[in-house]
């Protein structure tokens, strides 16, 4: 009989294959089963559970201390709010002249990820502890800057149709609540053996929770994608190009800040992964005539989760351990 620890180790060793299997199963179930769009309501609770398990792995003191690393934070913000908008500008001019598709693409590509990037980057040996510390800052800044970016790209008229309420809910549900619960669990574990056992058990659920997130997102959104397959096919090359360009740009750009390899990997992942699960409610809340915006967001989600499976193999090769050392 395989021990529980053996099962956990096996799942950790085969994460990439398991994630692909979860995506494939989500596609099959979403296409074959009517009503899977109702699974949308389960995305945020499962994602919150995943982030709780992730936050639980990092002591609160270390998490707060990481945010004081000015060089890392500066590189992270420059990557997401300077380099990324430049790349998006280059792609934007090539898009079809459809306002709904364009606004959907802008919504998703201009907002850095604050959720599963933590897990994927950690698999690739990135310093996801520092990313964890920066997630509230990334979410608050994208809330503030998104109207500015949309005005620059699309004009002032379209900013009035964007509702910021989903961002505020995401900040509470995906960041504040899981983080506070993780800190309370850590305090419990420091005092009681039952808390230690609970925390250890929760940490072993990270791979199953990630599989559940990927399955739920894909199964709930694939019907929307198949209904507008022509637009989906047109968008896929743009999103693949974004992932390829951001990998190269991140590898080159992070050299300027002379960070260690694990920090550079973290910034590359942050620049490439987008906040699709949080901005999807924004796209769905747009008025009549902008339905294709949600299609653009969902398509990016599907391309990105497959792209992250590739990233966890490729980025460590582009930024191998021991390639460079930070200055003393």
Order of alpha helices (4+ residues) and beta strands (2+ residues): alpha-alpha-alpha-alpha-alpha-alpha-alpha-alpha-alpha-alpha-alpha-alpha-alpha-alpha-alpha-alpha-alpha
